[in-house]
């Protein structure tokens, strides 16, 4: 594992108001599947070549969460989401960059800026490449959603030895009636079931953050105990 840079940074909390957060970063060149698996199991997230996790000394609100795929059962509402999207074409491939990707990414974030007050800055091709294409190596994929020939959703994931790590999903707000966010997670679960993968690593669950609290709806799940180092056992309960 070739770590190009390692550092920590403190800033305003991304999830809870009036709090500070401290995040540890590793920038890794040509990360192997084994090393990626090792870090995701221990609470790290990946954007491009950057792996990061919160290390706040006085707060434990960010809990790494993973869905138990083998014991997950589709609810009636989940089945309705899948049925509504029966005409959507789904393609999984290595991460890519196109004008359609950038246009959709901007459209989604403008929508979330108006709806939830997210910060908005027009994405550049370089920024998108660095965040979602670079560093994918042989384990990063994108799951594309099409209405006929129109790109309406992009789900970035890592396919690990024991599961799927969900990185980021964005979609066309004009298709909100299809519940594409829920559909993307259900699709990940379906892929994992077919591939005999045990887990969907969903990043962080924060009970009092509406953008993250929904993750507890997907049962059964486990959360990571403490913040183990890369040489310590990862205990999920």
Secondary structure, 3 states (H helix, E strand, C coil): CEEEEEEEEEEECCCCCCCEEEEEEEEEECCCHHHHHHHHHCCCEEECCEEEEECCCCCCCCEEEEEECCCCCCCHHHHHHHHHCCCCEEEEECCCCCHHHHHHHHHHHHHHHHHHCCCCCCCCHHHHHHHHHCCCCCCEEEEEEEECCEEEEEEEEEECCCEEEEEEEEECHHHHHHCHHHHHHHHHHHHHHHCCCCEEEEEEECCCCHHHHHHHHCCCEEEECCCCCCCCCCCEC
